[in-house]
Amino acid sequence: MDLLPVELEQFTASFSSPPDALQQEIDAFTQKNHPEPHMLSGPVQGKLLEMISHMIRPRRILEVGTFTGYSALSLAEGLTEDGEIHTLELREETGKIAQGYFDRSPLKNKIKLHIGNALEILPQLNETWDLVFIDADKPGYIAYFETIIGQVRKNGFILADNIFFHGQVFEENPKKKSAKAIKEFNDFIRQRNDIDKLVLTIRDGLYLMRKL
């Protein structure tokens, strides 16, 4: 299901600042070689992540779901001088692709890639997060949030991607496992009173949350 008209998406991209050369290369590679290229953040969402990072100027960023590295590079742009982004990827092969691009970035020393199960890695990271981006397996969203929220500073921000899940969350009883999980996550977040939240109607939907 296309939530936005193609013309609107094209307009949005054409009137936004373009991604840098390395991100354009990641985009082209992913579209050509990966079986699930739609998982890439892309130029408009990538620019939004970059803008948010610049606005916050975080010292520590956490990303759950590296994929081929596009979004991590976007988020890293706004880091403080001594800042770091820790990005977690389950699949070793995909992580190697991302690391190859990170190594070519001027921000390479600020990007720390972790390969493995996020729920096993997260408790080992002794950090306080200023900004978090969750974009991994959808059935894991609630568990990721519950594991992370205690490590987020007061007034820190959390972003969760794909909360529309291609429009399937608008169905009363979604059939697919990931759609059901996202619908449950959305309800879970809506009911919490320890965060301020806003749904952003960009791409496949973003939940923007601030820890109170």
N, C-alpha and C positions, 0 to 999 in steps of 0.2 A: 504493500500500500504506500503510495507516494503522498506524504502529508502536505508538501508544498508544491505548487506548480513549478515545472521545470524553468519557466521564464523568471520566476521570482528567485530561484536558487542561482541562476546565471547572472541576474542583476546584482544580487548580493555579492557574489564573487568578483564581478567586474568592477564594482565600485569600492571594493575593499583593497587594502594594500596586499600585494602578492606575497606568497611565501618566498623564503630565500632559495638559493640554488640547490642546497643540500636537501631541503624539504621537498622541492620539486622532483629531485631525483628519487627520493624515497617514495613519493606518490606514484611516479611512473613505474618504478620497479614493482611496487605492491600491486598496482592495477594489472600489470602484465604477468606476474609470476605467482601471486598468492591466490589460493582457491577462495578466500573470503576477503576480497579487497574492500568491501563495504565497511569493514571494521576500522578502517583508517579514519582518523579525525578529519582530515582534509583541510583545505585552505581557509574556509570561513570559521569553522569551529577551532581550528588551530590558532587563528588570529585572535579569537575570543580568549582562549586559554592564555595566550601571550599577553594580551591586554590586562586580564585579571591579575596575572603574575606581576606585571609592572605596577599596577595600582597598589597591590598589597606589599610588594617588595619583601617577599618571604626569605627567611634564612634557611628554613627546612621545608622541603616539599616531599610528599609521598605520592607515588603513582602506583596503583594496583592494576596491572595490565599494560605491559610495555608495547606489545605487538611489534611493529617494525621500527618504532622509535620516533615517529613524527610528533606525537603529543608531548613526549618528554623534552624534546628540543624546544617546542613552543613554550612549555612551562619554565624551562631553565632560563629563558631570556630575562626574566625579571628578578632573578636571585640577587641577594646582597653580595658584596665583595667576598665574604667568607661563606656564602651559601652553598647548599648541596641539594640535589634531588635524588631520592632513593626510589628507583623504579623496579617493580617486581614482575617477572614473567615466568609462567609455568613451563612453557615449552622451550627446551634447550636450543633447538634449531632456529626458532624464531628469535630467541634472545641473541644468538650469534649474529643474525642479520642486523639487529638493532645496534649491537656493540660495534659492528663494523662502521656504521654511520656515526655513532658517538665518537669513535676514535678520530674521525675526520673533522669534528666540530671544534671551533675555538673554545667551546664550553666543556670540552671533554673531561677536564679535571673536576668539574662540579657534578658530573653524572655518575651515580653508583648503581650498577645493574646487579640485581639478585635473581638467580634462577632457582625455581622450585615452587613448592606450595606456599601461597601467601599466608595462610593461617598458621603455618609452622615458622615462617620467617618473621612475621610481624612482631611477635613477643620478644624476639631477639634484638630488635632495633631499639636501642635506648635513646630515643629522640622525642622532642616535643614538636609537633607539626604545626606549621602556620597555614599550610594549604595542602589539601588532599584531593586527588582525582581518582575516582573509582570507575574503571572501565574494563572489567574482567568478566568471568562467567557469571551470568545473571542469578543462578540459584545461590551463589555465594554472597550476594550483596548485603543481606542483613547481617550475616556473620562477620563480614569485613567491617561493616559500620560499627557493630558492637565491640569489635576488637580494637578499632582505631579511636573511637570517640574519647576514650579516657586519655589518649596521648595527644589530643588536639588542644592547643592553648585556648584560653577564653578569647572570644572574638575571632578565633581561627575559622577558616572556611573549608568546606567539603563540597566537592562537585561529584555528582553521579550521572553517568551517561546512559543514553538509550532508554529513558524512562517512559517513552511512548511505545517502544519496541514495535516499530513499523505499523503503529496504529492498533496493534492487537490488544493493548490494555484497555481500549475503549469497549471491547466486547465484554458482555456480562460474565461469561465463562470461557476464557481463552483456552484453547486446546493444547498449545505447545508449552513444554516445560518451562522454557525461559520466559515466555510471556506471562505465565502464571506467577513465576517468581518475581518478575518486575512489578506486576500488579500488587502482590503481597508487600513488596518493598515500599511502593508508593503509599500504601495504606499505613504501613509501619511508621514511615516518616511523618505523614500527616498527623498522626496521633501523638507524636512526641511534643512535649512542652519545654524541652531543654535546648531546643534549637529554633532559630529563626529561619524560615525557608521560603524559597521562591522558585516556581517552575519557569524555566526559560524555553520558549517555543522556537528553538533553533535546531535545525537538522532533525535528529530523532528524539529530541527532548533532553534537557539537562536540568537536574535538581541542584539548585544553589542553596547551600545551608551555612549558617553562621552559628557557632557554638555560643550559647549564652552563659 
